[in-house]
Amino acid sequence: MNHEPSRRPLALTVLAAAVAALALSACNRNDERSAGERVDAATTTAGNTAERAGNAVENAAERTGAAIGNAADKAGAHIDDATITASVNAELAKDPSLSALRIDVDTAAGRVVLKGSAPDAEARERATRIASKVDGVKDVENRLEVKKS
């Protein structure tokens, strides 16, 4: 099924308007052309006008489609970052030494930043490994501080 909008009604309207305008101008007695020549000229002008109008509509539709595609891509990236953040939080919660701590996870374009504290250096490094294994994570910046006993 072809979903391309039909240009026929627009072209016919433009053609009719051009023919009417030229027919009115044909009343000018100084025009040396025959009625047939004036109609041919009017038809050519109307056809050119209709083609330009059709091209303008087609270009506008292409720009609109591109804008919608860009907006969808941006929305998809935002959803992916939110999914990554939730997944990292869920994985960190499974670790007994990290689950009781408040670790802030921020994600932008697949890059995860961990902020907060860890009970020791090994737990801090484990948090990096856990976050790195989550689907979609491109990089992990670990800003966790080791708690001093």
C-alpha positions in Angstrom: 0.0 0.0 0.0 1.4 3.4 -1.0 1.2 5.9 1.8 2.6 8.8 -0.2 0.1 11.7 -0.2 -1.6 12.4 -3.5 -0.6 15.6 -5.2 -3.4 15.4 -7.7 -6.0 17.7 -5.9 -3.3 20.3 -5.2 -2.1 20.2 -8.8 -5.6 20.4 -10.2 -6.4 23.4 -7.9 -3.2 25.2 -8.9 -3.8 24.4 -12.6 -7.4 25.7 -12.5 -6.3 28.9 -10.7 -3.6 29.6 -13.2 -5.8 28.9 -16.2 -8.5 31.2 -14.8 -5.9 33.9 -14.1 -4.5 33.7 -17.6 -8.0 33.6 -19.1 -8.7 36.8 -17.4 -5.5 38.3 -18.7 -6.4 37.1 -22.2 -9.0 39.8 -22.2 -6.1 42.2 -22.8 -6.5 43.1 -26.5 -2.7 44.0 -26.9 -1.8 40.3 -26.6 -0.9 39.1 -30.1 -1.0 35.4 -29.2 -3.9 33.2 -30.2 -6.3 31.8 -27.6 -4.7 28.4 -28.0 -1.2 29.8 -27.4 -2.4 31.6 -24.3 -4.1 28.4 -22.9 -0.8 26.5 -23.6 1.2 29.1 -21.7 -1.3 29.0 -18.9 -1.2 25.2 -18.7 2.7 25.3 -18.7 2.7 27.9 -15.9 0.2 26.0 -13.9 2.1 22.8 -14.3 5.3 24.4 -13.2 3.6 26.0 -10.2 2.0 22.7 -9.2 5.4 20.9 -9.5 7.1 23.5 -7.2 4.2 23.2 -4.7 4.5 19.4 -4.8 8.3 19.6 -4.2 7.8 22.0 -1.3 5.3 19.6 0.3 7.6 16.7 -0.3 10.6 18.6 1.2 8.6 19.6 4.3 7.5 16.0 4.8 11.1 14.8 4.6 12.2 17.4 7.2 9.3 16.5 9.5 10.2 12.8 9.2 13.9 13.5 10.0 12.9 15.6 13.0 10.6 12.8 14.3 13.4 10.3 13.9 15.9 12.5 15.8 13.4 13.0 18.7 12.8 9.2 18.8 16.6 8.6 19.0 17.0 11.1 21.8 14.1 9.5 23.7 15.5 6.1 23.2 18.9 7.1 24.5 17.2 8.6 27.6 15.3 5.4 28.2 18.4 3.4 27.8 20.3 5.5 30.3 17.4 5.1 32.8 17.4 1.3 32.2 21.1 1.1 32.7 20.9 3.1 36.0 18.1 0.8 37.3 20.1 -2.3 36.3 23.3 -1.1 38.0 21.3 -0.3 41.1 19.7 -3.7 41.1 23.1 -5.5 40.6 24.7 -3.4 43.4 21.8 -4.3 45.7 22.7 -8.0 45.3 26.1 -7.5 46.8 25.9 -7.8 50.6 28.6 -5.3 51.4 27.3 -2.7 48.9 23.5 -3.2 49.2 23.2 -1.5 52.6 25.1 1.6 51.4 23.7 4.5 49.6 25.4 4.6 46.2 24.2 7.2 43.7 24.3 5.9 40.1 24.2 8.5 37.3 24.2 7.4 33.6 24.6 9.6 30.6 25.1 8.1 27.1 26.0 4.8 28.6 28.7 6.2 30.9 28.0 5.4 34.6 29.3 7.5 37.5 29.2 5.9 41.0 29.1 8.3 44.0 28.9 7.6 47.7 30.9 5.4 49.9 32.2 1.8 50.1 33.2 -0.1 53.2 36.7 -1.0 51.9 38.9 -0.8 48.8 37.8 -4.2 47.5 34.1 -3.4 47.7 34.8 -0.1 45.9 36.5 -2.0 43.0 33.8 -4.7 43.1 31.2 -1.9 42.5 33.1 -0.9 39.3 33.2 -4.5 38.1 29.5 -5.0 38.8 28.5 -1.8 37.0 30.8 -2.6 34.0 29.0 -5.9 33.4 25.5 -4.3 32.9 24.3 -4.3 29.3 24.7 -0.9 27.7 27.4 0.4 30.0 30.3 1.9 28.0 32.4 3.2 30.9 32.4 3.5 34.7 33.7 6.3 36.7 34.0 5.3 40.3 33.9 8.2 42.7 33.1 6.0 45.7 35.1 6.9 48.9 36.3 4.2 51.2 34.9 4.6 54.7 37.4 5.0 57.4 36.8 2.7 60.4 
